[in-house]
Amino acid sequence: MDNLDQLQEEYSEDFCTLLEEAYGEGFLSEGGIEAIENSVKGFPLNNKNILDVGSGLGGAAIHFAQEYNALTTGVEINQQMVDEANRRVPKKLTGQVKFLYYDDINHLPFSDESFHLVYSKEVFLHLDVEDKLTLFKEIRRVLKDEGYFIIVDWLSPLKDHWGDKLKDMMRLDGITLFANTQEDYRDVLRQSGFKIVSIAEESENYAQYNKDIINHLKRDEIQNKLKGKFSDKEIQDNILSYTLLYDSLKEKELFIQRIVCKK
Ligand SMILES: C[S@@+](CC[C@H](N)C(=O)[O-])C[C@H]1O[C@@H](n2cnc3c(N)ncnc32)[C@H](O)[C@@H]1O
């Protein structure tokens, strides 16, 4: 994975502060607990071993442990995020939730068949197809035979091409995202040995989440809070970035989909 240093820089402390203000405590992607619950609907999670790939500030892994008494592990390529997520684990969940750093997609730091469920939300958009293939093979290795792999991710209707609004959003946020289509996803999952169980369109829900975020960020109280740390331009650009994301979803330049696979 060549872009590791770049990715660590892109998720700077300031960027994470802005993301968390938009997405809610512990989250670096939209929808909070409602979106997480939607993505695991129908899967028995009680007392299961769950891996969250790209666990960010730890919101999902902590939720699974709290709600389902699951044994959860998050892995991240960003050491600061791992440290912060570990700091946030409630005392009563010590030993039940842990966050680990790794820096090699050829090797996840777990033995074969360790997890009943591997979950990942809005992470693989940071990997090109070759890196997805490498990491998915590793994910398959650490998944139990009867296990499931649930992905929520951003997909483009056009291979290697994002629409203009999404390009503007990436420029404003200073992030790089790979434009993979559903067909790319099908190919790479098949090549890594997974069987696709279902693919569900979630774009409408995510458009609504983004609309709610825009309204939240426009509130005087939130703008005043951010003014302590960010310039007026940064605050307005942040709102513009969610507006571009909302428009991309509504105009189908971007799809957000939930993909469920098994071994
Ligand atoms: C948009 S955030 C989502 C974080 C979290 N899943 C959430 O929903 O709050 C993307 C995260 O993916 C992480 N990431 C990027 N590439 C990764 C990789 N190959 N393995 C694990 N994490 C990765 C980034 O460091 C970042 O924390």
The ligand as an SDF file (V2000), in Angstrom:
LIG
                    3D

 27 29  0  0  0  0  0  0  0  0999 V2000
  -13.9800    7.6730    6.6090 C   0  0  0  0  0  0  0  0  0  0  0  0
  -13.0270    7.0060    7.9170 S   0  0  0  0  0  0  0  0  0  0  0  0
  -14.1830    5.8360    8.5860 C   0  0  0  0  0  0  0  0  0  0  0  0
  -13.8060    5.3820    9.9720 C   0  0  0  0  0  0  0  0  0  0  0  0
  -14.8230    4.4520   10.6360 C   0  0  0  0  0  0  0  0  0  0  0  0
  -15.0380    3.2490    9.8580 N   0  0  0  0  0  0  0  0  0  0  0  0
  -16.1230    5.1580   10.8520 C   0  0  0  0  0  0  0  0  0  0  0  0
  -17.1030    4.8420   10.1570 O   0  0  0  0  0  0  0  0  0  0  0  0
  -16.1680    6.0400   11.7330 O   0  0  0  0  0  0  0  0  0  0  0  0
  -11.8590    5.9880    7.0500 C   0  0  0  0  0  0  0  0  0  0  0  0
  -10.8190    5.3420    7.9850 C   0  0  0  0  0  0  0  0  0  0  0  0
  -10.1690    4.2950    7.2630 O   0  0  0  0  0  0  0  0  0  0  0  0
   -8.8320    4.2240    7.7230 C   0  0  0  0  0  0  0  0  0  0  0  0
   -8.0960    3.4300    6.7180 N   0  0  0  0  0  0  0  0  0  0  0  0
   -7.7360    3.7650    5.4770 C   0  0  0  0  0  0  0  0  0  0  0  0
   -7.1330    2.7350    4.8590 N   0  0  0  0  0  0  0  0  0  0  0  0
   -7.1230    1.7000    5.7360 C   0  0  0  0  0  0  0  0  0  0  0  0
   -6.6540    0.3680    5.7080 C   0  0  0  0  0  0  0  0  0  0  0  0
   -6.0480   -0.1380    4.6320 N   0  0  0  0  0  0  0  0  0  0  0  0
   -6.8320   -0.4050    6.7880 N   0  0  0  0  0  0  0  0  0  0  0  0
   -7.4470    0.0760    7.8910 C   0  0  0  0  0  0  0  0  0  0  0  0
   -7.9030    1.3410    7.9910 N   0  0  0  0  0  0  0  0  0  0  0  0
   -7.7460    2.1420    6.9350 C   0  0  0  0  0  0  0  0  0  0  0  0
   -8.4380    5.6780    7.8690 C   0  0  0  0  0  0  0  0  0  0  0  0
   -7.3070    5.8330    8.6940 O   0  0  0  0  0  0  0  0  0  0  0  0
   -9.7200    6.2510    8.4880 C   0  0  0  0  0  0  0  0  0  0  0  0
   -9.7050    6.1720    9.8800 O   0  0  0  0  0  0  0  0  0  0  0  0
  1  2  1  0
  2  3  1  0
  2 10  1  0
  3  4  1  0
  4  5  1  0
  5  6  1  0
  5  7  1  0
  7  8  2  0
  7  9  1  0
 10 11  1  0
 11 12  1  0
 11 26  1  0
 12 13  1  0
 13 14  1  0
 13 24  1  0
 14 15  1  0
 14 23  1  0
 15 16  2  0
 16 17  1  0
 17 18  1  0
 17 23  2  0
 18 19  1  0
 18 20  2  0
 20 21  1  0
 21 22  2  0
 22 23  1  0
 24 25  1  0
 24 26  1  0
 26 27  1  0
M  CHG  2   2   1   9  -1
M  END
$$$$
